Amino acid sequence: MYIIAIAWLYVTILMAATEKTITAGLLTFIFYGLLPCALLLWLLGVKHRRYKQTKLPDNDMGQPDRTHPQSDQ
């Protein structure tokens, strides 16, 4: 997934480099590269974030909380 994002950003950097002005190049890179890539990675990462959120309480079971060091010994 990340290789596709890196390749897309590379292509948009090359597109931005061929623009006539710096402003046009920056806008090309932002609107064709950064925003779509960030949206894609965010949408594809929702499943992983949900998995980590539901998995988090299971990992803490049976572990000492370390808030009261005397009771953990």
PDB file of N, CA, C, O and CB in Angstrom:
ATOM      1  N   MET A   1       0.825  -1.181   0.000  1.00  0.00           N
ATOM      2  CA  MET A   1       0.000   0.000   0.000  1.00  0.00           C
ATOM      3  C   MET A   1       0.872   1.249   0.000  1.00  0.00           C
ATOM      4  O   MET A   1       0.576   2.216  -0.701  1.00  0.00           O
ATOM      5  CB  MET A   1      -0.940  -0.004   1.201  1.00  0.00           C
ATOM      6  N   TYR A   2       1.946   1.231   0.784  1.00  0.00           N
ATOM      7  CA  TYR A   2       2.792   2.421   0.861  1.00  0.00           C
ATOM      8  C   TYR A   2       3.592   2.631  -0.416  1.00  0.00           C
ATOM      9  O   TYR A   2       3.902   3.770  -0.763  1.00  0.00           O
ATOM     10  CB  TYR A   2       3.735   2.318   2.046  1.00  0.00           C
ATOM     11  N   ILE A   3       3.928   1.570  -1.114  1.00  0.00           N
ATOM     12  CA  ILE A   3       4.688   1.715  -2.353  1.00  0.00           C
ATOM     13  C   ILE A   3       3.863   2.440  -3.408  1.00  0.00           C
ATOM     14  O   ILE A   3       4.406   3.193  -4.217  1.00  0.00           O
ATOM     15  CB  ILE A   3       5.132   0.343  -2.877  1.00  0.00           C
ATOM     16  N   ILE A   4       2.562   2.215  -3.401  1.00  0.00           N
ATOM     17  CA  ILE A   4       1.684   2.906  -4.342  1.00  0.00           C
ATOM     18  C   ILE A   4       1.620   4.386  -4.002  1.00  0.00           C
ATOM     19  O   ILE A   4       1.650   5.231  -4.896  1.00  0.00           O
ATOM     20  CB  ILE A   4       0.271   2.289  -4.328  1.00  0.00           C
ATOM     21  N   ALA A   5       1.534   4.703  -2.718  1.00  0.00           N
ATOM     22  CA  ALA A   5       1.495   6.107  -2.299  1.00  0.00           C
ATOM     23  C   ALA A   5       2.805   6.817  -2.643  1.00  0.00           C
ATOM     24  O   ALA A   5       2.793   7.962  -3.095  1.00  0.00           O
ATOM     25  CB  ALA A   5       1.220   6.208  -0.788  1.00  0.00           C
ATOM     26  N   ILE A   6       3.923   6.143  -2.431  1.00  0.00           N
ATOM     27  CA  ILE A   6       5.222   6.735  -2.753  1.00  0.00           C
ATOM     28  C   ILE A   6       5.346   6.958  -4.260  1.00  0.00           C
ATOM     29  O   ILE A   6       5.838   8.000  -4.692  1.00  0.00           O
ATOM     30  CB  ILE A   6       6.371   5.833  -2.248  1.00  0.00           C
ATOM     31  N   ALA A   7       4.909   6.000  -5.050  1.00  0.00           N
ATOM     32  CA  ALA A   7       4.965   6.136  -6.506  1.00  0.00           C
ATOM     33  C   ALA A   7       4.064   7.280  -6.982  1.00  0.00           C
ATOM     34  O   ALA A   7       4.443   8.040  -7.874  1.00  0.00           O
ATOM     35  CB  ALA A   7       4.552   4.816  -7.184  1.00  0.00           C
ATOM     36  N   TRP A   8       2.888   7.401  -6.396  1.00  0.00           N
ATOM     37  CA  TRP A   8       1.982   8.473  -6.788  1.00  0.00           C
ATOM     38  C   TRP A   8       2.564   9.845  -6.428  1.00  0.00           C
ATOM     39  O   TRP A   8       2.464  10.788  -7.214  1.00  0.00           O
ATOM     40  CB  TRP A   8       0.614   8.284  -6.117  1.00  0.00           C
ATOM     41  N   LEU A   9       3.161   9.953  -5.258  1.00  0.00           N
ATOM     42  CA  LEU A   9       3.782  11.223  -4.883  1.00  0.00           C
ATOM     43  C   LEU A   9       4.960  11.545  -5.796  1.00  0.00           C
ATOM     44  O   LEU A   9       5.183  12.713  -6.114  1.00  0.00           O
ATOM     45  CB  LEU A   9       4.243  11.182  -3.421  1.00  0.00           C
ATOM     46  N   TYR A  10       5.714  10.541  -6.224  1.00  0.00           N
ATOM     47  CA  TYR A  10       6.813  10.756  -7.162  1.00  0.00           C
ATOM     48  C   TYR A  10       6.293  11.304  -8.488  1.00  0.00           C
ATOM     49  O   TYR A  10       6.865  12.240  -9.047  1.00  0.00           O
ATOM     50  CB  TYR A  10       7.584   9.448  -7.392  1.00  0.00           C
ATOM     51  N   VAL A  11       5.221  10.722  -8.982  1.00  0.00           N
ATOM     52  CA  VAL A  11       4.636  11.172 -10.247  1.00  0.00           C
ATOM     53  C   VAL A  11       4.151  12.611 -10.120  1.00  0.00           C
ATOM     54  O   VAL A  11       4.365  13.419 -11.024  1.00  0.00           O
ATOM     55  CB  VAL A  11       3.471  10.248 -10.671  1.00  0.00           C
ATOM     56  N   THR A  12       3.502  12.935  -9.014  1.00  0.00           N
ATOM     57  CA  THR A  12       2.991  14.293  -8.866  1.00  0.00           C
ATOM     58  C   THR A  12       4.115  15.307  -8.646  1.00  0.00           C
ATOM     59  O   THR A  12       3.970  16.471  -9.020  1.00  0.00           O
ATOM     60  CB  THR A  12       2.006  14.355  -7.711  1.00  0.00           C
ATOM     61  N   ILE A  13       5.220  14.891  -8.051  1.00  0.00           N
ATOM     62  CA  ILE A  13       6.375  15.796  -7.946  1.00  0.00           C
ATOM     63  C   ILE A  13       6.909  16.107  -9.337  1.00  0.00           C
ATOM     64  O   ILE A  13       7.242  17.253  -9.638  1.00  0.00           O
ATOM     65  CB  ILE A  13       7.496  15.173  -7.062  1.00  0.00           C
ATOM     66  N   LEU A  14       6.989  15.091 -10.179  1.00  0.00           N
ATOM     67  CA  LEU A  14       7.446  15.325 -11.549  1.00  0.00           C
ATOM     68  C   LEU A  14       6.458  16.198 -12.325  1.00  0.00           C
ATOM     69  O   LEU A  14       6.870  17.044 -13.119  1.00  0.00           O
ATOM     70  CB  LEU A  14       7.649  13.991 -12.274  1.00  0.00           C
ATOM     71  N   MET A  15       5.173  15.999 -12.101  1.00  0.00           N
ATOM     72  CA  MET A  15       4.174  16.855 -12.736  1.00  0.00           C
ATOM     73  C   MET A  15       4.331  18.296 -12.262  1.00  0.00           C
ATOM     74  O   MET A  15       4.267  19.229 -13.063  1.00  0.00           O
ATOM     75  CB  MET A  15       2.752  16.344 -12.435  1.00  0.00           C
ATOM     76  N   ALA A  16       4.535  18.475 -10.965  1.00  0.00           N
ATOM     77  CA  ALA A  16       4.672  19.821 -10.407  1.00  0.00           C
ATOM     78  C   ALA A  16       5.945  20.495 -10.912  1.00  0.00           C
ATOM     79  O   ALA A  16       5.972  21.713 -11.087  1.00  0.00           O
ATOM     80  CB  ALA A  16       4.677  19.768  -8.872  1.00  0.00           C
ATOM     81  N   ALA A  17       6.982  19.724 -11.143  1.00  0.00           N
ATOM     82  CA  ALA A  17       8.244  20.293 -11.618  1.00  0.00           C
ATOM     83  C   ALA A  17       8.128  20.838 -13.039  1.00  0.00           C
ATOM     84  O   ALA A  17       8.910  21.707 -13.425  1.00  0.00           O
ATOM     85  CB  ALA A  17       9.344  19.245 -11.559  1.00  0.00           C
ATOM     86  N   THR A  18       7.178  20.351 -13.818  1.00  0.00           N
ATOM     87  CA  THR A  18       7.022  20.815 -15.198  1.00  0.00           C
ATOM     88  C   THR A  18       6.079  22.006 -15.312  1.00  0.00           C
ATOM     89  O   THR A  18       5.892  22.528 -16.411  1.00  0.00           O
ATOM     90  CB  THR A  18       6.517  19.686 -16.066  1.00  0.00           C
ATOM     91  N   GLU A  19       5.489  22.442 -14.231  1.00  0.00           N
ATOM     92  CA  GLU A  19       4.597  23.602 -14.294  1.00  0.00           C
ATOM     93  C   GLU A  19       5.400  24.881 -14.550  1.00  0.00           C
ATOM     94  O   GLU A  19       6.598  24.935 -14.273  1.00  0.00           O
ATOM     95  CB  GLU A  19       3.784  23.732 -12.984  1.00  0.00           C
ATOM     96  N   LYS A  20       4.735  25.900 -15.077  1.00  0.00           N
ATOM     97  CA  LYS A  20       5.417  27.135 -15.471  1.00  0.00           C
ATOM     98  C   LYS A  20       5.806  27.998 -14.282  1.00  0.00           C
ATOM     99  O   LYS A  20       6.853  28.645 -14.306  1.00  0.00           O
ATOM    100  CB  LYS A  20       4.539  27.931 -16.402  1.00  0.00           C
ATOM    101  N   THR A  21       4.979  28.019 -13.242  1.00  0.00           N
ATOM    102  CA  THR A  21       5.281  28.853 -12.076  1.00  0.00           C
ATOM    103  C   THR A  21       5.360  27.980 -10.826  1.00  0.00           C
ATOM    104  O   THR A  21       4.874  26.850 -10.801  1.00  0.00           O
ATOM    105  CB  THR A  21       4.210  29.965 -11.898  1.00  0.00           C
ATOM    106  N   ILE A  22       5.982  28.534  -9.800  1.00  0.00           N
ATOM    107  CA  ILE A  22       6.100  27.803  -8.533  1.00  0.00           C
ATOM    108  C   ILE A  22       4.727  27.613  -7.893  1.00  0.00           C
ATOM    109  O   ILE A  22       4.447  26.563  -7.315  1.00  0.00           O
ATOM    110  CB  ILE A  22       7.042  28.548  -7.561  1.00  0.00           C
ATOM    111  N   THR A  23       3.889  28.614  -7.996  1.00  0.00           N
ATOM    112  CA  THR A  23       2.540  28.519  -7.425  1.00  0.00           C
ATOM    113  C   THR A  23       1.750  27.392  -8.090  1.00  0.00           C
ATOM    114  O   THR A  23       1.088  26.605  -7.413  1.00  0.00           O
ATOM    115  CB  THR A  23       1.788  29.860  -7.582  1.00  0.00           C
ATOM    116  N   ALA A  24       1.822  27.323  -9.396  1.00  0.00           N
ATOM    117  CA  ALA A  24       1.118  26.249 -10.114  1.00  0.00           C
ATOM    118  C   ALA A  24       1.696  24.893  -9.738  1.00  0.00           C
ATOM    119  O   ALA A  24       0.955  23.919  -9.608  1.00  0.00           O
ATOM    120  CB  ALA A  24       1.208  26.461 -11.644  1.00  0.00           C
ATOM    121  N   GLY A  25       3.007  24.820  -9.563  1.00  0.00           N
ATOM    122  CA  GLY A  25       3.624  23.569  -9.167  1.00  0.00           C
ATOM    123  C   GLY A  25       3.207  23.128  -7.779  1.00  0.00           C
ATOM    124  O   GLY A  25       2.921  21.953  -7.553  1.00  0.00           O
ATOM    125  N   LEU A  26       3.173  24.076  -6.844  1.00  0.00           N
ATOM    126  CA  LEU A  26       2.730  23.738  -5.484  1.00  0.00           C
ATOM    127  C   LEU A  26       1.273  23.304  -5.457  1.00  0.00           C
ATOM    128  O   LEU A  26       0.921  22.331  -4.789  1.00  0.00           O
ATOM    129  CB  LEU A  26       2.927  24.929  -4.552  1.00  0.00           C
ATOM    130  N   LEU A  27       0.431  24.024  -6.179  1.00  0.00           N
ATOM    131  CA  LEU A  27      -0.984  23.651  -6.218  1.00  0.00           C
ATOM    132  C   LEU A  27      -1.181  22.293  -6.880  1.00  0.00           C
ATOM    133  O   LEU A  27      -2.013  21.500  -6.440  1.00  0.00           O
ATOM    134  CB  LEU A  27      -1.795  24.715  -6.959  1.00  0.00           C
ATOM    135  N   THR A  28      -0.422  22.023  -7.932  1.00  0.00           N
ATOM    136  CA  THR A  28      -0.493  20.710  -8.575  1.00  0.00           C
ATOM    137  C   THR A  28      -0.097  19.616  -7.592  1.00  0.00           C
ATOM    138  O   THR A  28      -0.779  18.597  -7.482  1.00  0.00           O
ATOM    139  CB  THR A  28       0.416  20.662  -9.821  1.00  0.00           C
ATOM    140  N   PHE A  29       0.998  19.827  -6.882  1.00  0.00           N
ATOM    141  CA  PHE A  29       1.453  18.810  -5.942  1.00  0.00           C
ATOM    142  C   PHE A  29       0.459  18.611  -4.805  1.00  0.00           C
ATOM    143  O   PHE A  29       0.196  17.478  -4.400  1.00  0.00           O
ATOM    144  CB  PHE A  29       2.814  19.184  -5.381  1.00  0.00           C
ATOM    145  N   ILE A  30      -0.094  19.702  -4.290  1.00  0.00           N
ATOM    146  CA  ILE A  30      -1.024  19.583  -3.162  1.00  0.00           C
ATOM    147  C   ILE A  30      -2.331  18.928  -3.593  1.00  0.00           C
ATOM    148  O   ILE A  30      -2.796  17.989  -2.948  1.00  0.00           O
ATOM    149  CB  ILE A  30      -1.307  20.962  -2.553  1.00  0.00           C
ATOM    150  N   PHE A  31      -2.934  19.425  -4.693  1.00  0.00           N
ATOM    151  CA  PHE A  31      -4.260  18.936  -5.067  1.00  0.00           C
ATOM    152  C   PHE A  31      -4.252  17.629  -5.849  1.00  0.00           C
ATOM    153  O   PHE A  31      -5.244  16.901  -5.824  1.00  0.00           O
ATOM    154  CB  PHE A  31      -4.955  19.971  -5.870  1.00  0.00           C
ATOM    155  N   TYR A  32      -3.170  17.314  -6.534  1.00  0.00           N
ATOM    156  CA  TYR A  32      -3.089  16.028  -7.240  1.00  0.00           C
ATOM    157  C   TYR A  32      -2.308  14.983  -6.458  1.00  0.00           C
ATOM    158  O   TYR A  32      -2.448  13.787  -6.714  1.00  0.00           O
ATOM    159  CB  TYR A  32      -2.448  16.220  -8.599  1.00  0.00           C
ATOM    160  N   GLY A  33      -1.489  15.417  -5.510  1.00  0.00           N
ATOM    161  CA  GLY A  33      -0.628  14.485  -4.810  1.00  0.00           C
ATOM    162  C   GLY A  33      -0.960  14.292  -3.350  1.00  0.00           C
ATOM    163  O   GLY A  33      -1.389  13.213  -2.941  1.00  0.00           O
ATOM    164  N   LEU A  34      -0.764  15.338  -2.557  1.00  0.00           N
ATOM    165  CA  LEU A  34      -0.900  15.194  -1.108  1.00  0.00           C
ATOM    166  C   LEU A  34      -2.323  14.906  -0.647  1.00  0.00           C
ATOM    167  O   LEU A  34      -2.546  13.964   0.114  1.00  0.00           O
ATOM    168  CB  LEU A  34      -0.413  16.433  -0.438  1.00  0.00           C
ATOM    169  N   LEU A  35      -3.273  15.690  -1.091  1.00  0.00           N
ATOM    170  CA  LEU A  35      -4.650  15.497  -0.614  1.00  0.00           C
ATOM    171  C   LEU A  35      -5.236  14.132  -1.000  1.00  0.00           C
ATOM    172  O   LEU A  35      -5.767  13.444  -0.128  1.00  0.00           O
ATOM    173  CB  LEU A  35      -5.538  16.597  -1.163  1.00  0.00           C
ATOM    174  N   PRO A  36      -5.162  13.714  -2.268  1.00  0.00           N
ATOM    175  CA  PRO A  36      -5.693  12.380  -2.596  1.00  0.00           C
ATOM    176  C   PRO A  36      -4.945  11.250  -1.896  1.00  0.00           C
ATOM    177  O   PRO A  36      -5.551  10.262  -1.481  1.00  0.00           O
ATOM    178  CB  PRO A  36      -5.639  12.160  -4.092  1.00  0.00           C
ATOM    179  N   CYS A  37      -3.634  11.397  -1.769  1.00  0.00           N
ATOM    180  CA  CYS A  37      -2.839  10.354  -1.122  1.00  0.00           C
ATOM    181  C   CYS A  37      -3.177  10.262   0.374  1.00  0.00           C
ATOM    182  O   CYS A  37      -3.320   9.166   0.916  1.00  0.00           O
ATOM    183  CB  CYS A  37      -1.331  10.632  -1.315  1.00  0.00           C
ATOM    184  N   ALA A  38      -3.302  11.406   1.023  1.00  0.00           N
ATOM    185  CA  ALA A  38      -3.661  11.416   2.439  1.00  0.00           C
ATOM    186  C   ALA A  38      -5.053  10.829   2.655  1.00  0.00           C
ATOM    187  O   ALA A  38      -5.265  10.071   3.601  1.00  0.00           O
ATOM    188  CB  ALA A  38      -3.598  12.842   2.996  1.00  0.00           C
ATOM    189  N   LEU A  39      -5.996  11.171   1.789  1.00  0.00           N
ATOM    190  CA  LEU A  39      -7.344  10.626   1.888  1.00  0.00           C
ATOM    191  C   LEU A  39      -7.343   9.110   1.683  1.00  0.00           C
ATOM    192  O   LEU A  39      -8.010   8.381   2.417  1.00  0.00           O
ATOM    193  CB  LEU A  39      -8.263  11.298   0.863  1.00  0.00           C
ATOM    194  N   LEU A  40      -6.608   8.647   0.704  1.00  0.00           N
ATOM    195  CA  LEU A  40      -6.530   7.212   0.441  1.00  0.00           C
ATOM    196  C   LEU A  40      -5.930   6.455   1.620  1.00  0.00           C
ATOM    197  O   LEU A  40      -6.468   5.431   2.042  1.00  0.00           O
ATOM    198  CB  LEU A  40      -5.707   6.951  -0.814  1.00  0.00           C
ATOM    199  N   LEU A  41      -4.823   6.952   2.151  1.00  0.00           N
ATOM    200  CA  LEU A  41      -4.188   6.273   3.284  1.00  0.00           C
ATOM    201  C   LEU A  41      -5.071   6.315   4.526  1.00  0.00           C
ATOM    202  O   LEU A  41      -5.107   5.360   5.301  1.00  0.00           O
ATOM    203  CB  LEU A  41      -2.831   6.907   3.590  1.00  0.00           C
ATOM    204  N   TRP A  42      -5.781   7.425   4.710  1.00  0.00           N
ATOM    205  CA  TRP A  42      -6.670   7.524   5.873  1.00  0.00           C
ATOM    206  C   TRP A  42      -7.834   6.541   5.741  1.00  0.00           C
ATOM    207  O   TRP A  42      -8.188   5.863   6.705  1.00  0.00           O
ATOM    208  CB  TRP A  42      -7.202   8.968   6.030  1.00  0.00           C
ATOM    209  N   LEU A  43      -8.432   6.464   4.545  1.00  0.00           N
ATOM    210  CA  LEU A  43      -9.563   5.550   4.344  1.00  0.00           C
ATOM    211  C   LEU A  43      -9.137   4.090   4.450  1.00  0.00           C
ATOM    212  O   LEU A  43      -9.866   3.271   5.010  1.00  0.00           O
ATOM    213  CB  LEU A  43     -10.209   5.800   2.984  1.00  0.00           C
ATOM    214  N   LEU A  44      -7.977   3.762   3.922  1.00  0.00           N
ATOM    215  CA  LEU A  44      -7.517   2.381   3.996  1.00  0.00           C
ATOM    216  C   LEU A  44      -7.008   2.014   5.383  1.00  0.00           C
ATOM    217  O   LEU A  44      -6.913   0.832   5.711  1.00  0.00           O
ATOM    218  CB  LEU A  44      -6.432   2.146   2.977  1.00  0.00           C
ATOM    219  N   GLY A  45      -6.682   3.002   6.193  1.00  0.00           N
ATOM    220  CA  GLY A  45      -6.194   2.729   7.534  1.00  0.00           C
ATOM    221  C   GLY A  45      -7.275   2.618   8.582  1.00  0.00           C
ATOM    222  O   GLY A  45      -6.979   2.295   9.733  1.00  0.00           O
ATOM    223  N   VAL A  46      -8.533   2.878   8.220  1.00  0.00           N
ATOM    224  CA  VAL A  46      -9.634   2.817   9.189  1.00  0.00           C
ATOM    225  C   VAL A  46      -9.776   1.408   9.752  1.00  0.00           C
ATOM    226  O   VAL A  46      -9.970   1.238  10.956  1.00  0.00           O
ATOM    227  CB  VAL A  46     -10.959   3.263   8.535  1.00  0.00           C
ATOM    228  N   LYS A  47      -9.680   0.406   8.900  1.00  0.00           N
ATOM    229  CA  LYS A  47      -9.828  -0.976   9.345  1.00  0.00           C
ATOM    230  C   LYS A  47      -8.737  -1.345  10.352  1.00  0.00           C
ATOM    231  O   LYS A  47      -9.007  -2.007  11.354  1.00  0.00           O
ATOM    232  CB  LYS A  47      -9.788  -1.930   8.143  1.00  0.00           C
ATOM    233  N   HIS A  48      -7.522  -0.919  10.083  1.00  0.00           N
ATOM    234  CA  HIS A  48      -6.408  -1.218  10.983  1.00  0.00           C
ATOM    235  C   HIS A  48      -6.573  -0.480  12.312  1.00  0.00           C
ATOM    236  O   HIS A  48      -6.295  -1.041  13.372  1.00  0.00           O
ATOM    237  CB  HIS A  48      -5.066  -0.837  10.324  1.00  0.00           C
ATOM    238  N   ARG A  49      -7.022   0.768  12.261  1.00  0.00           N
ATOM    239  CA  ARG A  49      -7.226   1.524  13.511  1.00  0.00           C
ATOM    240  C   ARG A  49      -8.338   0.907  14.347  1.00  0.00           C
ATOM    241  O   ARG A  49      -8.224   0.854  15.572  1.00  0.00           O
ATOM    242  CB  ARG A  49      -7.559   2.996  13.205  1.00  0.00           C
ATOM    243  N   ARG A  50      -9.405   0.442  13.716  1.00  0.00           N
ATOM    244  CA  ARG A  50     -10.488  -0.224  14.453  1.00  0.00           C
ATOM    245  C   ARG A  50      -9.993  -1.512  15.084  1.00  0.00           C
ATOM    246  O   ARG A  50     -10.348  -1.825  16.221  1.00  0.00           O
ATOM    247  CB  ARG A  50     -11.680  -0.516  13.527  1.00  0.00           C
ATOM    248  N   TYR A  51      -9.178  -2.259  14.357  1.00  0.00           N
ATOM    249  CA  TYR A  51      -8.636  -3.507  14.879  1.00  0.00           C
ATOM    250  C   TYR A  51      -7.764  -3.240  16.097  1.00  0.00           C
ATOM    251  O   TYR A  51      -7.868  -3.948  17.099  1.00  0.00           O
ATOM    252  CB  TYR A  51      -7.832  -4.241  13.798  1.00  0.00           C
ATOM    253  N   LYS A  52      -6.909  -2.229  16.023  1.00  0.00           N
ATOM    254  CA  LYS A  52      -6.046  -1.903  17.154  1.00  0.00           C
ATOM    255  C   LYS A  52      -6.860  -1.417  18.345  1.00  0.00           C
ATOM    256  O   LYS A  52      -6.513  -1.711  19.489  1.00  0.00           O
ATOM    257  CB  LYS A  52      -5.020  -0.844  16.753  1.00  0.00           C
ATOM    258  N   GLN A  53      -7.929  -0.685  18.097  1.00  0.00           N
ATOM    259  CA  GLN A  53      -8.756  -0.161  19.181  1.00  0.00           C
ATOM    260  C   GLN A  53      -9.491  -1.292  19.897  1.00  0.00           C
ATOM    261  O   GLN A  53      -9.605  -1.266  21.123  1.00  0.00           O
ATOM    262  CB  GLN A  53      -9.762   0.867  18.640  1.00  0.00           C
ATOM    263  N   THR A  54      -9.985  -2.269  19.172  1.00  0.00           N
ATOM    264  CA  THR A  54     -10.684  -3.380  19.814  1.00  0.00           C
ATOM    265  C   THR A  54      -9.709  -4.365  20.436  1.00  0.00           C
ATOM    266  O   THR A  54     -10.065  -5.070  21.380  1.00  0.00           O
ATOM    267  CB  THR A  54     -11.575  -4.097  18.809  1.00  0.00           C
ATOM    268  N   LYS A  55      -8.502  -4.427  19.932  1.00  0.00           N
ATOM    269  CA  LYS A  55      -7.498  -5.352  20.447  1.00  0.00           C
ATOM    270  C   LYS A  55      -6.847  -4.820  21.721  1.00  0.00           C
ATOM    271  O   LYS A  55      -6.353  -5.614  22.522  1.00  0.00           O
ATOM    272  CB  LYS A  55      -6.433  -5.615  19.388  1.00  0.00           C
ATOM    273  N   LEU A  56      -6.830  -3.531  21.932  1.00  0.00           N
ATOM    274  CA  LEU A  56      -6.122  -2.909  23.046  1.00  0.00           C
ATOM    275  C   LEU A  56      -6.558  -3.402  24.417  1.00  0.00           C
ATOM    276  O   LEU A  56      -5.678  -3.724  25.215  1.00  0.00           O
ATOM    277  CB  LEU A  56      -6.301  -1.439  22.983  1.00  0.00           C
ATOM    278  N   PRO A  57      -7.849  -3.492  24.763  1.00  0.00           N
ATOM    279  CA  PRO A  57      -8.208  -3.961  26.100  1.00  0.00           C
ATOM    280  C   PRO A  57      -7.808  -5.411  26.359  1.00  0.00           C
ATOM    281  O   PRO A  57      -7.532  -5.764  27.506  1.00  0.00           O
ATOM    282  CB  PRO A  57      -9.687  -3.810  26.307  1.00  0.00           C
ATOM    283  N   ASP A  58      -7.767  -6.259  25.339  1.00  0.00           N
ATOM    284  CA  ASP A  58      -7.393  -7.664  25.530  1.00  0.00           C
ATOM    285  C   ASP A  58      -5.927  -7.808  25.940  1.00  0.00           C
ATOM    286  O   ASP A  58      -5.580  -8.741  26.665  1.00  0.00           O
ATOM    287  CB  ASP A  58      -7.653  -8.458  24.249  1.00  0.00           C
ATOM    288  N   ASN A  59      -5.078  -6.911  25.492  1.00  0.00           N
ATOM    289  CA  ASN A  59      -3.651  -6.998  25.809  1.00  0.00           C
ATOM    290  C   ASN A  59      -3.374  -6.655  27.265  1.00  0.00           C
ATOM    291  O   ASN A  59      -2.364  -7.099  27.810  1.00  0.00           O
ATOM    292  CB  ASN A  59      -2.853  -6.073  24.903  1.00  0.00           C
ATOM    293  N   ASP A  60      -4.237  -5.882  27.912  1.00  0.00           N
ATOM    294  CA  ASP A  60      -4.001  -5.440  29.277  1.00  0.00           C
ATOM    295  C   ASP A  60      -4.488  -6.441  30.322  1.00  0.00           C
ATOM    296  O   ASP A  60      -4.260  -6.236  31.514  1.00  0.00           O
ATOM    297  CB  ASP A  60      -4.669  -4.117  29.500  1.00  0.00           C
ATOM    298  N   MET A  61      -5.142  -7.498  29.911  1.00  0.00           N
ATOM    299  CA  MET A  61      -5.672  -8.461  30.865  1.00  0.00           C
ATOM    300  C   MET A  61      -4.529  -9.220  31.536  1.00  0.00           C
ATOM    301  O   MET A  61      -3.637  -9.737  30.863  1.00  0.00           O
ATOM    302  CB  MET A  61      -6.636  -9.440  30.169  1.00  0.00           C
ATOM    303  N   GLY A  62      -4.563  -9.280  32.850  1.00  0.00           N
ATOM    304  CA  GLY A  62      -3.582 -10.036  33.587  1.00  0.00           C
ATOM    305  C   GLY A  62      -2.277  -9.310  33.830  1.00  0.00           C
ATOM    306  O   GLY A  62      -1.382  -9.852  34.478  1.00  0.00           O
ATOM    307  N   GLN A  63      -2.152  -8.118  33.332  1.00  0.00           N
ATOM    308  CA  GLN A  63      -0.924  -7.358  33.532  1.00  0.00           C
ATOM    309  C   GLN A  63      -1.072  -6.498  34.782  1.00  0.00           C
ATOM    310  O   GLN A  63      -2.146  -5.941  35.009  1.00  0.00           O
ATOM    311  CB  GLN A  63      -0.600  -6.481  32.289  1.00  0.00           C
ATOM    312  N   PRO A  64      -0.042  -6.372  35.589  1.00  0.00           N
ATOM    313  CA  PRO A  64      -0.131  -5.473  36.738  1.00  0.00           C
ATOM    314  C   PRO A  64      -0.250  -4.033  36.265  1.00  0.00           C
ATOM    315  O   PRO A  64       0.343  -3.648  35.257  1.00  0.00           O
ATOM    316  CB  PRO A  64       1.095  -5.636  37.658  1.00  0.00           C
ATOM    317  N   ASP A  65      -1.026  -3.239  37.005  1.00  0.00           N
ATOM    318  CA  ASP A  65      -1.252  -1.861  36.581  1.00  0.00           C
ATOM    319  C   ASP A  65      -0.127  -0.916  36.969  1.00  0.00           C
ATOM    320  O   ASP A  65      -0.043   0.190  36.435  1.00  0.00           O
ATOM    321  CB  ASP A  65      -2.533  -1.363  37.157  1.00  0.00           C
ATOM    322  N   ARG A  66       0.720  -1.320  37.867  1.00  0.00           N
ATOM    323  CA  ARG A  66       1.901  -0.574  38.288  1.00  0.00           C
ATOM    324  C   ARG A  66       1.558   0.784  38.924  1.00  0.00           C
ATOM    325  O   ARG A  66       2.423   1.653  39.029  1.00  0.00           O
ATOM    326  CB  ARG A  66       2.814  -0.363  37.101  1.00  0.00           C
ATOM    327  N   THR A  67       0.311   0.962  39.344  1.00  0.00           N
ATOM    328  CA  THR A  67      -0.039   2.204  40.026  1.00  0.00           C
ATOM    329  C   THR A  67       0.291   2.106  41.512  1.00  0.00           C
ATOM    330  O   THR A  67       0.647   3.109  42.132  1.00  0.00           O
ATOM    331  CB  THR A  67      -1.532   2.527  39.829  1.00  0.00           C
ATOM    332  N   HIS A  68       0.177   0.905  42.095  1.00  0.00           N
ATOM    333  CA  HIS A  68       0.513   0.678  43.503  1.00  0.00           C
ATOM    334  C   HIS A  68       1.645  -0.352  43.567  1.00  0.00           C
ATOM    335  O   HIS A  68       1.390  -1.556  43.539  1.00  0.00           O
ATOM    336  CB  HIS A  68      -0.746   0.190  44.321  1.00  0.00           C
ATOM    337  N   PRO A  69       2.886   0.115  43.652  1.00  0.00           N
ATOM    338  CA  PRO A  69       4.005  -0.830  43.568  1.00  0.00           C
ATOM    339  C   PRO A  69       4.017  -1.837  44.730  1.00  0.00           C
ATOM    340  O   PRO A  69       4.544  -2.936  44.562  1.00  0.00           O
ATOM    341  CB  PRO A  69       5.323  -0.064  43.541  1.00  0.00           C
ATOM    342  N   GLN A  70       3.469  -1.507  45.871  1.00  0.00           N
ATOM    343  CA  GLN A  70       3.480  -2.445  46.996  1.00  0.00           C
ATOM    344  C   GLN A  70       2.544  -3.624  46.732  1.00  0.00           C
ATOM    345  O   GLN A  70       2.867  -4.759  47.080  1.00  0.00           O
ATOM    346  CB  GLN A  70       3.075  -1.727  48.298  1.00  0.00           C
ATOM    347  N   SER A  71       1.388  -3.364  46.119  1.00  0.00           N
ATOM    348  CA  SER A  71       0.433  -4.448  45.883  1.00  0.00           C
ATOM    349  C   SER A  71       0.855  -5.330  44.721  1.00  0.00           C
ATOM    350  O   SER A  71       0.381  -6.462  44.627  1.00  0.00           O
ATOM    351  CB  SER A  71      -0.950  -3.882  45.620  1.00  0.00           C
ATOM    352  N   ASP A  72       1.733  -4.859  43.820  1.00  0.00           N
ATOM    353  CA  ASP A  72       2.195  -5.659  42.696  1.00  0.00           C
ATOM    354  C   ASP A  72       3.266  -6.645  43.084  1.00  0.00           C
ATOM    355  O   ASP A  72       3.540  -7.572  42.323  1.00  0.00           O
ATOM    356  CB  ASP A  72       2.705  -4.774  41.612  1.00  0.00           C
ATOM    357  N   GLN A  73       3.879  -6.486  44.229  1.00  0.00           N
ATOM    358  CA  GLN A  73       4.981  -7.379  44.617  1.00  0.00           C
ATOM    359  C   GLN A  73       4.506  -8.619  45.281  1.00  0.00           C
ATOM    360  O   GLN A  73       5.316  -9.464  45.662  1.00  0.00           O
ATOM    361  CB  GLN A  73       5.928  -6.683  45.521  1.00  0.00           C
TER     362      GLN A  73
END
